[in-house]
Amino acid sequence: MIPKEILQKVRHIEIRTKGLVNDLFGGEYHSVFKGRGMTFSEVREYIPGDDIRMIDWNVTARCNAPFVKILEEERELTVYLLVDVSRSGHFGTVDHFKSELAAEIAAVLGFSAVKNKDKVGLILFSDHVEKYIPPKKDRSHILRVVREVLFHQPEGTGTSIQSGLDFLMNVAKRKAVVFLISDFLDDGYWRSLKLANRKHDMIGIRIADPAEKNLPDMGLIKVHDSETGDMFWADLSSTEERNAFSQSITNKWEAFDNECGRSRLDVINVGTDADFVEPLMTYFQRREKRY
């Protein structure tokens, strides 16, 4: 039986995110993520102004009057949420843990997909794939997805984006829309990411906390690495040490952004210190103009 506090948290996220979907994301999602093509719907009599290329000559000959084919978009897509649940997600110094923000973003994307009659699947990974939920398209399914992202307790101690991507390539046989939600604090995944980006419509969502780049002056503190389990001392009273750490993070993200540009991978940057609505909407609007 699911504890009451978990149901309340999931319900709170549903209320918040469904409002966003109805007010903002529903139309944006539909216009940005197109279906697989056009499929035949019906025929009707020709009306002046119709495209003569759409005339159905077989029906026209039988009825001795011009008829045209009516096509509609083959709308249904499959959307995969590939979510990093490693222990670095249990970190946040402002409004949310990174894992909480990931759950809200997954909910918005999931409800947007279901609103447009698309199927949604979930892959949770740490240093290995921890859970796979095959694609479906109903409300109860999305609530389960949100619950898993929010409350899943990882067994793995590290992060392997590569393992999640390799699993995706095995289960997703047809082209899908894939949102990779992670803080991207990992290495050695670019080959798998490039392969997945060629096959699927990949969008990265990078979640960061401001303290990861700009450490506050907290004096001499004992630091626990949640992924490796290592403990070490850090002298955060040292401006030089804080600046060195900040520069190393800046260099890491610049290298990441450069590689995204070379690989033509779209990435949306969101932070625990700001609402995720604006960066997602900005991306959707920019992408719609591009396509």
N, C-alpha and C positions, 0 to 999 in steps of 0.2 A: 504493500500500500504506500502511495506517495505521501510524504509528510505535508501537513497543511501549509507550512511556511514556504515550501517549494511551489505548491500550487498557487499561492498568493503572489509570489515573485513572478512566475510565468504569466499569470493573469494580468499583472501590472504591465509587463512588457507587451502583452498582446494589445491591451487597451491603448497604450502609447503609440505603438508602431502601426496598428491598424488605422489610427487617425491620420498618421503621416501618409500611409499608402493611399487612403481615400482622398486626402487633400492635395498631395504632392506627387507621390511616386508612381501611382497607377498609370496615368497617361504617359509620363516620361518613360517608364519601363517599356510600355507597349510600343512606343514610337522608336525606341532605341534598339530593342532586340527583336528583329524581324523573324518571321517564320521561315520554313525551309523552301518556300516557293509558292506558286499558285496551283490550285487544283480546281477541277470542273465542279460547278455547282448546279446549273440548270441552263435551259435555253428560254428565250423570250423573243417576241416579234421585234423586228428591226425598227428602231426609231431614228428619224433623221438626225444626224450628228454622231451616231454610233460609229465606232471604228470598223471599217469594212473588212479589216483583217480578221475580225472576230465572227464573221458570218459562218454559220454551220451549213455547209452546202448540202449535206445529206438530208437534214431536216427541211431545208429550203426547197429541195427538189420534191420531197414527199408531200409537202403542204402547199406547194405552188405559191409560196409567199416567203419573203426573206426573214430568217431567224438568226439570232446571234447567240454565241456562247457566253455565259456568265461565269467568271472565275472568281474564286475567293482565296484569300491568303491561307496557306496551310500553316496555321498559327502555332500549333502545339510545339513547344520546345522542351528540352530537358535541361534543367539547371542543377549544377552540383555546387554545394557549399563545402569547400575543402578548408577545414578550420584547425588551426594550431591550438592544441589544448595542453601544450607543455607548461611546466610550472612557472616559467617566466611570465605567463599571462596573469598569474596571481599577484600582480604588482600594480600599484597606482597611488599617486601622491596628491591627486586633485579631487575629481568628482567620482571617478569610476576605477575599478580594476580593469586592466586590459581585457580580461575574460568577460566581464560584464558588458563592455562596449561591443565585443565580438558577438555576444548573444543578441543584443539589440539590432545590430547591423544584419545579422543572419535572419532575424525576425522580419525586418523591413523587406529584405530581398525575397524571403520565402513567401510572405503574404502578397507581395507584388506579383510574384510568379503565379501563385494560385489564383489571384484575381484575374489573371489573363489566361487561365486554364492551362498553365504549364506544369510539368512535373518537377519535383524538387527532391534531390538526393543529398545525403550528408556523409562526409568522410571526416572523422576525427583522427588526428595523429599527434604523437609526441615524438619519441625516437623510433616509433613503429606505428602502424595503423591500429588504433585502439577500438574503433567502432565504425561499422558501415551500415547505413540505412538506405535501402534501395529507393529510387525515385517514386513518389506518389504525388497526388494533387488534391488533398482535402485539408480542411482546417485542423482536424485532430492530428494529422500527420505533421503539420507545421508546428503545432504546440509541442509535439514530442521532440522535434528537431531543436526548438528553443530550449527545452528542458535539458536535453543532452549537452548542448553547448555550454549552458550555464552551470550545470551541477556535476558534469562528468569529472570523476577523480582519476587523473592519469596514473597509469601503472609505470610508464616509462619515466626516466629521470632526465632525459635530454630532448633535443629537437632534431628531427630529420625530415625536412621538407621533401627531400628526394623520395623517401618511402611513401609519403602521401601521393606524390605525383605519379610514381610508378604504379601504385595501386589503382589510381584513377585511369591510367592508360589501359589497364587490364579489364576494368569493369565497364568503362564507357566506350562502347564499340562505335557509336555514331557521334558525329560532331555535337557538342553540347556547349552551353554557356557555363563557365566555371569561375566562381569567385574564390580566390585563394586569400583567406583572412589569417594574417600572421603578423608578428613583429619582425619577422625575417632576421632574427638573431641566430643565424646558422650559416654554414658554408657547404660547398660541394654539391649544390643542387641545380646549378645553372644548365647543365646538359639536359637533365630531365625536364626542367622548366621550358627550355627552348623547344624540345620535342612536343610537349603538351601544348605549347602556344601555337605550333604549326597545325596541329590537329583540331584543337578546340578554340573557342572564343574565350581567351583567358583574361581575367581582370584581377590584378593584385590589390588587396586592401591592407595597407601597412598601418598598424596601430602602435603608437609610441606614447611615452610619458615624458613630460618636460624634464623630470629629474634624471632621466637616462643620459641626457646631454649636458645639463647644467646642474652639477651637484651643489647642494647648499653647504655652507660652512657648518659642519656638525662636530668638528674636533676629531679626536681619535676614536674611531668606532670599529666594532667587530662586524664584519660583513659575512653573510651566509649566502652562498650561491645556491639558489633553489633547484637548479638543474643538475649540478655536479655534486652537491652536498659539501663542497669545500668551505672552510672557514678561514678568513684572513683579516688582518688589521689594515685599515686605511686611514691615513692622516688627512682628513678633509679640511683641517685648518690651514693647510698649505695651499696657497693660491697657485703655486707652480704645479702641484700635483693635480688640482682640480682642472686647471687649464690643459694639462697634458691629456687628461682623461677626455675632456670635452673635444679636443682636437682629434683624438683617435676615433671618437664616434662620428664627428663631422666627416673625416676622411672615409670612414666605412660607408656612410650614407651617400656621399658623393660618388663613390665607386659603384654602389648599388644603382643609383639613378643613371649613371653613364651606361651601365650594362643593360638597364631597361630600355634606354634609348636605342642602343645598338640592336637589341633583340625585338624592338617594336612591341614591348609589353606595356600595356596600360596599367598604371598604378595610381590608386587613390590614397592620399595620406590623411589619416585622422588621428586626433590626439585625445587623451583622457581629460585634457583641460578645456575642451571645446565641444560644441554640438557637432555630430557627424552629418547632420542634414545638409549643410551648405556644401561641403566637399563632394558629397554624393550627387547632389543636384547639379553642381557646376560640371561634374564629369558627364552626367547624362546629357546636359544641354550641349556641351562641347562635342560629344560624340555624335549626337543627332545631326549637328551641322556638318560634321566630317563625312557622314555617310549619306 
